Amino acid sequence: MALLRGLIKTFKRELAVYRAVLKDPRTPLFGKVFLGAAIAYLVMPIDLIPDWIPILGQLDDLIIVPGLVLLALWLIPKDVVAEHRKRINSIHQA
């Protein structure tokens, strides 16, 4: 149970970091597009591959979202992400 709570806290923190990075003017346009697409796909009720298709239906969420996030983070300057991650972590630890 503690592991699940830790994962949820980490997820919430990372989501806050990504939202802050999206608002940052130093974030390149394509980084914003890919990161925004990842967040939108995560919360969107419609999947590219329907969940009722065995295995593939669940795997698309596990492949598409992290892939878009990794692509976005590759395009966004590391110092921008690190700055927001440090700020968000200090807020959540206080």
N, CA, C and O atoms as a DFTB+ gen file, in Angstrom:
376 C
 N C O
     1  1       0.821      -1.194       0.000
     2  2       0.000       0.000       0.000
     3  2       0.869       1.264       0.000
     4  3       0.544       2.257      -0.650
     5  1       1.972       1.202       0.739
     6  2       2.880       2.355       0.809
     7  2       3.506       2.621      -0.559
     8  3       3.727       3.771      -0.939
     9  1       3.788       1.552      -1.286
    10  2       4.361       1.711      -2.625
    11  2       3.386       2.430      -3.546
    12  3       3.778       3.311      -4.311
    13  1       2.117       2.050      -3.469
    14  2       1.088       2.688      -4.290
    15  2       0.952       4.170      -3.944
    16  3       0.838       5.010      -4.837
    17  1       0.964       4.489      -2.652
    18  2       0.896       5.894      -2.233
    19  2       2.088       6.685      -2.750
    20  3       1.946       7.822      -3.198
    21  1       3.259       6.075      -2.683
    22  2       4.468       6.729      -3.194
    23  2       4.384       6.994      -4.687
    24  3       4.776       8.061      -5.160
    25  1       3.871       6.015      -5.430
    26  2       3.713       6.185      -6.878
    27  2       2.712       7.290      -7.204
    28  3       2.924       8.074      -8.129
    29  1       1.630       7.349      -6.449
    30  2       0.625       8.385      -6.677
    31  2       1.200       9.765      -6.384
    32  3       0.959      10.710      -7.136
    33  1       1.969       9.888      -5.282
    34  2       2.599      11.172      -4.951
    35  2       3.580      11.592      -6.047
    36  3       3.612      12.753      -6.453
    37  1       4.375      10.634      -6.516
    38  2       5.336      10.928      -7.583
    39  2       4.620      11.358      -8.852
    40  3       5.040      12.308      -9.513
    41  1       3.539      10.663      -9.197
    42  2       2.759      11.006     -10.383
    43  2       2.210      12.426     -10.281
    44  3       2.296      13.200     -11.235
    45  1       1.646      12.767      -9.122
    46  2       1.093      14.111      -8.931
    47  2       2.182      15.172      -9.032
    48  3       1.978      16.228      -9.631
    49  1       3.336      14.885      -8.445
    50  2       4.452      15.836      -8.503
    51  2       4.925      16.036      -9.941
    52  3       5.134      17.167     -10.379
    53  1       5.093      14.940     -10.670
    54  2       5.544      15.042     -12.057
    55  2       4.526      15.775     -12.921
    56  3       4.900      16.560     -13.793
    57  1       3.245      15.524     -12.684
    58  2       2.203      16.229     -13.423
    59  2       2.282      17.731     -13.154
    60  3       2.107      18.536     -14.069
    61  1       2.544      18.108     -11.908
    62  2       2.710      19.531     -11.564
    63  2       3.939      20.110     -12.255
    64  3       3.914      21.254     -12.710
    65  1       5.007      19.335     -12.335
    66  2       6.216      19.783     -13.039
    67  2       5.899      20.004     -14.513
    68  3       6.283      21.026     -15.082
    69  1       5.208      19.064     -15.131
    70  2       4.892      19.171     -16.554
    71  2       3.977      20.359     -16.837
    72  3       4.137      21.040     -17.850
    73  1       3.023      20.607     -15.949
    74  2       2.153      21.780     -16.133
    75  2       2.963      23.065     -16.042
    76  3       2.731      23.996     -16.814
    77  1       3.903      23.131     -15.116
    78  2       4.743      24.315     -14.977
    79  2       5.653      24.490     -16.199
    80  3       5.860      25.607     -16.673
    81  1       6.188      23.382     -16.698
    82  2       7.053      23.435     -17.886
    83  2       6.254      23.909     -19.095
    84  3       6.769      24.664     -19.920
    85  1       5.000      23.472     -19.207
    86  2       4.154      23.913     -20.323
    87  2       3.942      25.421     -20.314
    88  3       3.858      26.041     -21.374
    89  1       3.854      26.013     -19.132
    90  2       3.604      27.452     -19.019
    91  2       4.873      28.284     -19.191
    92  3       4.797      29.491     -19.421
    93  1       6.029      27.649     -19.079
    94  2       7.295      28.375     -19.142
    95  2       7.570      28.856     -20.568
    96  3       7.512      28.061     -21.506
    97  1       7.869      30.149     -20.741
    98  2       8.138      30.665     -22.087
    99  2       9.433      30.124     -22.698
   100  3       9.628      30.232     -23.909
   101  1      10.308      29.553     -21.897
   102  2      11.563      28.993     -22.426
   103  2      11.367      27.614     -23.042
   104  3      12.275      27.084     -23.681
   105  1      10.184      27.030     -22.852
   106  2       9.901      25.710     -23.419
   107  2       9.614      25.848     -24.909
   108  3       8.734      26.614     -25.302
   109  1      10.352      25.110     -25.743
   110  2      10.123      25.184     -27.195
   111  2       8.723      24.705     -27.583
   112  3       8.109      23.907     -26.876
   113  1       8.239      25.197     -28.698
   114  2       6.889      24.876     -29.161
   115  2       6.658      23.379     -29.284
   116  3       5.644      22.875     -28.801
   117  1       7.581      22.650     -29.925
   118  2       7.368      21.214     -30.109
   119  2       7.410      20.454     -28.786
   120  3       6.734      19.436     -28.637
   121  1       8.191      20.935     -27.829
   122  2       8.174      20.342     -26.496
   123  2       6.813      20.506     -25.854
   124  3       6.293      19.581     -25.230
   125  1       6.232      21.706     -26.012
   126  2       4.894      21.959     -25.477
   127  2       3.850      21.091     -26.166
   128  3       2.941      20.569     -25.520
   129  1       3.984      20.938     -27.474
   130  2       3.015      20.137     -28.236
   131  2       3.044      18.683     -27.769
   132  3       1.992      18.104     -27.495
   133  1       4.235      18.084     -27.674
   134  2       4.330      16.679     -27.285
   135  2       3.929      16.465     -25.828
   136  3       3.252      15.487     -25.511
   137  1       4.336      17.362     -24.949
   138  2       3.970      17.230     -23.540
   139  2       2.472      17.436     -23.348
   140  3       1.835      16.710     -22.585
   141  1       1.912      18.422     -24.036
   142  2       0.468      18.648     -23.976
   143  2      -0.307      17.473     -24.540
   144  3      -1.358      17.107     -24.014
   145  1       0.206      16.881     -25.609
   146  2      -0.454      15.711     -26.202
   147  2      -0.423      14.527     -25.240
   148  3      -1.396      13.778     -25.148
   149  1       0.679      14.353     -24.529
   150  2       0.776      13.249     -23.558
   151  2      -0.241      13.428     -22.441
   152  3      -0.937      12.483     -22.071
   153  1      -0.326      14.642     -21.905
   154  2      -1.272      14.903     -20.821
   155  2      -2.702      14.760     -21.325
   156  3      -3.550      14.181     -20.646
   157  1      -2.971      15.290     -22.519
   158  2      -4.324      15.185     -23.086
   159  2      -4.700      13.728     -23.334
   160  3      -5.824      13.323     -23.036
   161  1      -3.780      12.937     -23.874
   162  2      -4.070      11.531     -24.147
   163  2      -4.329      10.765     -22.855
   164  3      -5.150       9.849     -22.815
   165  1      -3.614      11.157     -21.798
   166  2      -3.785      10.488     -20.509
   167  2      -5.177      10.716     -19.931
   168  3      -5.767       9.799     -19.359
   169  1      -5.698      11.907     -20.071
   170  2      -6.997      12.219     -19.478
   171  2      -8.160      12.098     -20.470
   172  3      -9.322      12.180     -20.072
   173  1      -7.859      11.905     -21.739
   174  2      -8.881      11.813     -22.770
   175  2      -9.652      10.489     -22.635
   176  3      -9.041       9.437     -22.446
   177  1     -10.971      10.538     -22.728
   178  2     -11.745       9.298     -22.592
   179  2     -11.686       8.398     -23.823
   180  3     -12.143       7.256     -23.767
   181  1     -11.141       8.880     -24.915
   182  2     -11.078       8.106     -26.154
   183  2      -9.639       7.642     -26.374
   184  3      -8.707       8.442     -26.281
   185  1      -9.456       6.358     -26.663
   186  2      -8.135       5.792     -26.930
   187  2      -7.963       5.539     -28.423
   188  3      -8.939       5.318     -29.141
   189  1      -6.722       5.573     -28.880
   190  2      -6.457       5.202     -30.268
   191  2      -6.760       3.722     -30.487
   192  3      -7.319       3.335     -31.514
   193  1      -6.383       2.902     -29.508
   194  2      -6.693       1.481     -29.551
   195  2      -7.665       1.219     -28.399
   196  3      -7.290       1.412     -27.242
   197  1      -8.898       0.786     -28.673
   198  2      -9.891       0.587     -27.608
   199  2      -9.413      -0.403     -26.545
   200  3      -8.732      -1.380     -26.852
   201  1      -9.779      -0.136     -25.298
   202  2      -9.342      -0.979     -24.179
   203  2      -9.911      -2.385     -24.229
   204  3      -9.358      -3.285     -23.597
   205  1     -10.990      -2.604     -24.955
   206  2     -11.579      -3.934     -25.004
   207  2     -10.765      -4.896     -25.866
   208  3     -11.012      -6.102     -25.834
   209  1      -9.805      -4.392     -26.632
   210  2      -8.924      -5.275     -27.398
   211  2      -7.876      -5.825     -26.423
   212  3      -7.114      -5.054     -25.840
   213  1      -7.832      -7.135     -26.244
   214  2      -6.930      -7.717     -25.246
   215  2      -5.476      -7.279     -25.434
   216  3      -4.978      -7.223     -26.559
   217  1      -4.837      -6.986     -24.382
   218  2      -3.439      -6.599     -24.249
   219  2      -3.125      -5.278     -24.956
   220  3      -2.625      -4.355     -24.313
   221  1      -3.397      -5.161     -26.234
   222  2      -3.083      -3.929     -26.967
   223  2      -3.843      -2.725     -26.432
   224  3      -3.325      -1.608     -26.436
   225  1      -5.059      -2.946     -25.975
   226  2      -5.879      -1.855     -25.456
   227  2      -5.266      -1.183     -24.240
   228  3      -5.386       0.030     -24.071
   229  1      -4.618      -1.959     -23.400
   230  2      -3.964      -1.390     -22.222
   231  2      -2.543      -0.940     -22.536
   232  3      -2.060       0.034     -21.958
   233  1      -1.879      -1.631     -23.433
   234  2      -0.497      -1.296     -23.755
   235  2      -0.350       0.059     -24.425
   236  3       0.687       0.705     -24.277
   237  1      -1.370       0.507     -25.165
   238  2      -1.225       1.792     -25.848
   239  2      -1.029       2.918     -24.836
   240  3      -0.257       3.845     -25.081
   241  1      -1.726       2.843     -23.695
   242  2      -1.540       3.866     -22.664
   243  2      -0.142       3.791     -22.064
   244  3       0.444       4.814     -21.711
   245  1       0.382       2.595     -21.950
   246  2       1.698       2.405     -21.351
   247  2       2.845       2.706     -22.309
   248  3       3.994       2.825     -21.884
   249  1       2.543       2.830     -23.586
   250  2       3.587       3.113     -24.575
   251  2       3.479       4.542     -25.101
   252  3       4.486       5.247     -25.170
   253  1       2.290       4.977     -25.468
   254  2       2.108       6.284     -26.092
   255  2       2.415       7.425     -25.130
   256  3       3.175       8.330     -25.473
   257  1       1.841       7.396     -23.939
   258  2       2.024       8.505     -22.991
   259  2       3.491       8.651     -22.579
   260  3       4.040       9.746     -22.693
   261  1       4.146       7.580     -22.100
   262  2       5.566       7.757     -21.751
   263  2       6.429       8.129     -22.953
   264  3       7.396       8.879     -22.815
   265  1       6.088       7.613     -24.119
   266  2       6.851       7.966     -25.318
   267  2       6.753       9.447     -25.638
   268  3       7.755      10.084     -25.963
   269  1       5.549       9.996     -25.547
   270  2       5.371      11.427     -25.797
   271  2       6.084      12.271     -24.741
   272  3       6.681      13.300     -25.058
   273  1       6.018      11.826     -23.480
   274  2       6.701      12.560     -22.408
   275  2       8.205      12.530     -22.633
   276  3       8.863      13.564     -22.519
   277  1       8.758      11.371     -22.948
   278  2      10.202      11.278     -23.183
   279  2      10.634      12.133     -24.372
   280  3      11.671      12.793     -24.317
   281  1       9.855      12.124     -25.431
   282  2      10.166      12.954     -26.596
   283  2      10.134      14.433     -26.226
   284  3      11.012      15.197     -26.627
   285  1       9.124      14.832     -25.464
   286  2       9.014      16.227     -25.039
   287  2      10.194      16.613     -24.156
   288  3      10.792      17.672     -24.347
   289  1      10.532      15.757     -23.187
   290  2      11.643      16.071     -22.279
   291  2      12.975      16.114     -23.019
   292  3      13.890      16.826     -22.605
   293  1      13.092      15.369     -24.098
   294  2      14.301      15.411     -24.914
   295  2      14.421      16.761     -25.626
   296  3      15.529      17.254     -25.840
   297  1      13.288      17.354     -25.992
   298  2      13.274      18.626     -26.711
   299  2      13.367      19.845     -25.787
   300  3      13.811      20.910     -26.215
   301  1      12.958      19.701     -24.542
   302  2      12.926      20.823     -23.596
   303  2      14.287      20.933     -22.921
   304  3      14.852      19.917     -22.517
   305  1      14.827      22.148     -22.789
   306  2      16.124      22.304     -22.105
   307  2      16.092      21.695     -20.705
   308  3      15.141      21.887     -19.947
   309  1      17.144      20.963     -20.384
   310  2      17.211      20.242     -19.105
   311  2      17.133      21.185     -17.915
   312  3      16.557      20.834     -16.886
   313  1      17.709      22.385     -18.042
   314  2      17.701      23.312     -16.917
   315  2      16.286      23.818     -16.614
   316  3      15.970      24.111     -15.461
   317  1      15.446      23.922     -17.628
   318  2      14.058      24.364     -17.416
   319  2      13.307      23.314     -16.599
   320  3      12.617      23.643     -15.634
   321  1      13.446      22.051     -16.995
   322  2      12.766      20.968     -16.286
   323  2      13.321      20.855     -14.863
   324  3      12.557      20.710     -13.909
   325  1      14.638      20.919     -14.721
   326  2      15.261      20.790     -13.398
   327  2      14.814      21.917     -12.464
   328  3      14.563      21.688     -11.281
   329  1      14.717      23.120     -13.000
   330  2      14.283      24.261     -12.188
   331  2      12.864      24.059     -11.659
   332  3      12.598      24.280     -10.478
   333  1      11.969      23.644     -12.528
   334  2      10.580      23.435     -12.110
   335  2      10.456      22.220     -11.186
   336  3       9.675      22.243     -10.235
   337  1      11.218      21.171     -11.459
   338  2      11.172      19.985     -10.603
   339  2      11.661      20.334      -9.195
   340  3      11.078      19.890      -8.206
   341  1      12.722      21.124      -9.107
   342  2      13.249      21.535      -7.790
   343  2      12.216      22.380      -7.043
   344  3      12.001      22.184      -5.847
   345  1      11.580      23.314      -7.744
   346  2      10.581      24.171      -7.115
   347  2       9.380      23.364      -6.638
   348  3       8.913      23.555      -5.515
   349  1       8.881      22.472      -7.472
   350  2       7.711      21.657      -7.126
   351  2       8.057      20.714      -5.964
   352  3       7.249      20.546      -5.050
   353  1       9.234      20.104      -5.988
   354  2       9.635      19.215      -4.903
   355  2       9.738      19.962      -3.582
   356  3       9.360      19.426      -2.540
   357  1      10.246      21.195      -3.609
   358  2      10.361      21.956      -2.364
   359  2       8.978      22.327      -1.827
   360  3       8.785      22.388      -0.613
   361  1       8.032      22.569      -2.703
   362  2       6.664      22.875      -2.271
   363  2       6.016      21.642      -1.632
   364  3       5.365      21.745      -0.592
   365  1       6.199      20.481      -2.260
   366  2       5.547      19.257      -1.779
   367  2       6.210      18.708      -0.512
   368  3       5.576      17.968       0.239
   369  1       7.463      19.056      -0.267
   370  2       8.141      18.580       0.935
   371  2       7.875      19.469       2.138
   372  3       8.064      19.050       3.280
   373  1       7.436      20.697       1.883
   374  2       7.200      21.626       2.979
   375  2       5.970      21.297       3.785
   376  3       5.652      22.002       4.743
